[in-house]
Structure formats: C-alpha cells, structure tokens
Amino acid sequence: MYFVISTHTKPRYYKFDGKEPIDVDTIRLTNETLNGWRSEAVIANPMQAISELYKHQIPYFSTKKEARDMAVKHELKSFKYQKIGS
C-alpha cells in the first residue's frame, strides 16, 4: 500500500482534508546502511505503522498511480510516496 507524504526529512502524512499534512509521532523510523551508503529513513515496524496510520484516518492507495492521482486532484505541489508492506 502507498501513502502520500511530504518531502520533509521526517515524513508528514496527507489526509486530503484541506489541512496541512500531519506528523504521526508514534511511527518509529530508522536509517539503514547498505554497502556503506546511508538510505532514506525507513519504517522500523511496518505493521505498527499501518495500524497508527489507520487510527489517524490516513488514506492508503493500492497503486502509486492512485496515490499520484489523488495528490494531483488536491493540487499538491511537492509530495512523495511511501510504500508500506508488499
């Protein structure tokens, strides 16, 4: 599943309710190192993150295209996608 997030270092999640994206502080992020390269922050516990996002009524999308279409519909100027799960 895909979520639409802000481009901040610590992602903020869009609810598409006309307000600013929100922080979900209960989602723990970690930075992984692969072959000496540091990756972007990744979610430490994906199942817990999905549960927290559900509690905050953050919408998810089955495909990246669906997420993009929603972001475009709401005229977001800058956003990223976050894939959680498979």
BALOGU-450419 format. One record per residue (C-alpha): residue number from 1; residue in one letter; x, y, z. Coordinates in Angstrom, 2 decimals. Each point is the difference from the previous one (the first is absolute). Last residue first. Example, Ala and Ser with C-alpha at 12.3 -4.5 7.8 and 13.67 -1.06 7.14 Angstrom:
{n 2; res s; east 13.67; north -1.06; up 7.14} $
{n 1; res a; east -1.37; north -3.44; up 0.66} $
This chain:
{n 86; res s; east 4.14; north -5.66; up 0.00} $
{n 85; res g; east -0.05; north 2.03; up 3.18} $
{n 84; res i; east 0.39; north 3.74; up 0.22} $
{n 83; res k; east 0.78; north 2.07; up -3.07} $
{n 82; res q; east 0.54; north 3.69; up 0.60} $
{n 81; res y; east -0.67; north 2.34; up -2.86} $
{n 80; res k; east 1.34; north 3.51; up -0.30} $
{n 79; res f; east -1.51; north 3.46; up -0.11} $
{n 78; res s; east 0.55; north 3.47; up -1.38} $
{n 77; res k; east -2.56; north 2.26; up -1.67} $
{n 76; res l; east -3.16; north -1.68; up 1.30} $
{n 75; res e; east -2.94; north 0.99; up -2.19} $
{n 74; res h; east -2.59; north -2.15; up 1.78} $
{n 73; res k; east -0.77; north -1.89; up -3.21} $
{n 72; res v; east 3.74; north -0.30; up -0.64} $
{n 71; res a; east 0.55; north -1.65; up 3.40} $
{n 70; res m; east -2.97; north -2.33; up -0.57} $
{n 69; res d; east 1.25; north -0.99; up -3.46} $
{n 68; res r; east 3.49; north -0.61; up 1.40} $
{n 67; res a; east -1.32; north -2.36; up 2.67} $
{n 66; res e; east -2.07; north -1.92; up -2.57} $
{n 65; res k; east 3.04; north -0.20; up -2.29} $
{n 64; res k; east 2.18; north -1.30; up 2.85} $
{n 63; res t; east -2.39; north -2.89; up 0.38} $
{n 62; res s; east -2.23; north -1.44; up 2.71} $
{n 61; res f; east -0.49; north 3.35; up 1.71} $
{n 60; res y; east -0.09; north 0.92; up 3.65} $
{n 59; res p; east -2.02; north 2.64; up 1.79} $
{n 58; res i; east 1.19; north 1.38; up 3.36} $
{n 57; res q; east -2.85; north -0.39; up 2.49} $
{n 56; res h; east 2.26; north 0.68; up 3.02} $
{n 55; res k; east -0.79; north -3.44; up 1.45} $
{n 54; res y; east 0.68; north -1.55; up -3.44} $
{n 53; res l; east 3.39; north 1.71; up -0.10} $
{n 52; res e; east 0.80; north -1.47; up 3.42} $
{n 51; res s; east -0.97; north -3.53; up -1.08} $
{n 50; res i; east 2.00; north 0.29; up -3.21} $
{n 49; res a; east 3.01; north 1.17; up 2.00} $
{n 48; res q; east -0.27; north -2.91; up 2.45} $
{n 47; res m; east -0.03; north -2.44; up -2.92} $
{n 46; res p; east 3.00; north 1.73; up -1.62} $
{n 45; res n; east 2.27; north -0.05; up 3.09} $
{n 44; res a; east 3.27; north 1.92; up -0.50} $
{n 43; res i; east -1.28; north 2.24; up -2.77} $
{n 42; res v; east 2.81; north 1.13; up -2.27} $
{n 41; res a; east 2.04; north 3.19; up 0.04} $
{n 40; res e; east 1.76; north 0.56; up -3.28} $
{n 39; res s; east 3.01; north -2.19; up -0.66} $
{n 38; res r; east 3.54; north 0.39; up 1.26} $
{n 37; res w; east 2.61; north -1.49; up -2.28} $
{n 36; res g; east 2.77; north -2.18; up 1.44} $
{n 35; res n; east -1.16; north -3.13; up -1.80} $
{n 34; res l; east -3.53; north 0.52; up 1.36} $
{n 33; res t; east -0.52; north 2.15; up 3.07} $
{n 32; res e; east -3.48; north 0.22; up 1.40} $
{n 31; res n; east -1.46; north 3.10; up 1.58} $
{n 30; res t; east -2.81; north -0.64; up 2.46} $
{n 29; res l; east -3.48; north 1.42; up 0.40} $
{n 28; res r; east -2.46; north -0.62; up 2.82} $
{n 27; res i; east -3.63; north 0.83; up -0.67} $
{n 26; res t; east -1.59; north 1.31; up 3.21} $
{n 25; res d; east 0.64; north 3.60; up -0.98} $
{n 24; res v; east -2.52; north 0.00; up -2.84} $
{n 23; res d; east 0.65; north 3.48; up -1.29} $
{n 22; res i; east -2.78; north 1.57; up -2.02} $
{n 21; res p; east -0.33; north 1.43; up -3.50} $
{n 20; res e; east -1.53; north 3.49; up -0.12} $
{n 19; res k; east -3.76; north 0.28; up -0.24} $
{n 18; res g; east -2.45; north -0.35; up -2.87} $
{n 17; res d; east -1.14; north -3.47; up 1.07} $
{n 16; res f; east 2.35; north -1.88; up -2.30} $
{n 15; res k; east 1.40; north -1.99; up 2.94} $
{n 14; res y; east 3.62; north 0.61; up -0.99} $
{n 13; res y; east 2.74; north -1.51; up 2.14} $
{n 12; res r; east 3.11; north 1.75; up 1.29} $
{n 11; res p; east 3.37; north -1.52; up -0.74} $
{n 10; res k; east 3.02; north 0.66; up 2.20} $
{n 9; res t; east 2.49; north 1.46; up -2.48} $
{n 8; res h; east -2.84; north 2.07; up -1.46} $
{n 7; res t; east -1.22; north -0.76; up -3.54} $
{n 6; res s; east -3.56; north -0.51; up 1.18} $
{n 5; res i; east -1.72; north -3.36; up -0.21} $
{n 4; res v; east -2.55; north -1.78; up -2.17} $
{n 3; res f; east -0.50; north -3.57; up 1.17} $
{n 2; res y; east 0.36; north -3.17; up -2.04} $
{n 1; res m; east -1.11; north -3.54; up 0.76} $
